[in-house]
Structures are given as C-alpha cells and as structure tokens.
Amino acid sequence: MISLGLLSLFLAWFEYHRDIRTLRNEYRLLPSSSIGLVAALVAILGTTILGVVFFNF
C-alpha cells in the first residue's frame, strides 16, 4: 500500500510538471510554487516508512 502511494505521488508529480510546462509556454508569468518541496518531503517520508516496513525495524 505504501509503494502504491509512492507510485501515485510520482505520477501526480510528473503530470503536474508537464502541465506547468505547458502553462508556462502559454502564460510566461506564472507564480512559483512550493509543491515540489512538499512532494519531495512526502516521498522521503514514504520511502523511509517503506524501508522500515520492508526491513522490519
């Protein structure tokens, strides 16, 4: 279940960057977003929890 969440996070992150790239080509002055940082923190947390579960610490 954790790996499914990480996979979903990766796919959502990929789709977000694709859509932002398309929007930036159309509208040059888009404000920056901190969603990449949030996604990275959630991915690190999810990977850590997956490692803990996998190695039974």
C-alpha positions as CSV (number, residue, x, y, z in Angstrom):
1,M,0.0,0.0,0.0
2,I,2.9,2.3,0.7
3,S,4.5,1.6,-2.6
4,L,1.2,2.3,-4.3
5,G,1.1,5.7,-2.6
6,L,4.6,6.4,-3.7
7,L,3.8,5.4,-7.3
8,S,0.7,7.7,-7.2
9,L,2.8,10.6,-5.9
10,F,5.4,10.1,-8.6
11,L,2.7,10.0,-11.3
12,A,1.0,13.1,-9.9
13,W,4.3,15.0,-9.7
14,F,5.1,14.1,-13.3
15,E,1.7,15.2,-14.5
16,Y,2.0,18.4,-12.5
17,H,5.3,19.3,-14.1
18,R,4.1,18.5,-17.6
19,D,1.0,20.8,-17.1
20,I,3.1,23.6,-15.6
21,R,5.5,23.4,-18.5
22,T,2.5,23.7,-20.9
23,L,1.1,26.7,-18.9
24,R,4.5,28.4,-18.8
25,N,4.7,28.2,-22.6
26,E,1.3,29.9,-22.8
27,Y,1.5,32.3,-19.9
28,R,5.0,33.5,-19.1
29,L,4.5,35.0,-15.7
30,L,3.2,32.1,-13.6
31,P,4.0,32.4,-9.8
32,S,6.4,29.8,-8.4
33,S,5.0,27.0,-6.3
34,S,6.5,25.1,-3.4
35,I,4.6,21.9,-4.3
36,G,7.9,20.3,-5.4
37,L,9.3,20.6,-1.9
38,V,6.2,19.2,-0.4
39,A,6.2,16.3,-2.8
40,A,9.9,15.6,-2.1
41,L,9.3,15.6,1.7
42,V,6.3,13.2,1.3
43,A,8.4,11.0,-1.0
44,I,11.3,10.9,1.5
45,L,8.8,10.1,4.3
46,G,7.1,7.4,2.3
47,T,10.4,5.8,1.2
48,T,11.6,5.8,4.8
49,I,8.4,4.1,6.0
50,L,8.6,1.6,3.2
51,G,12.2,0.8,4.3
52,V,11.2,0.4,7.9
53,V,8.3,-1.9,6.9
54,F,10.4,-3.9,4.5
55,F,13.3,-4.5,6.9
56,N,11.0,-4.8,10.0
57,F,12.9,-2.4,12.2
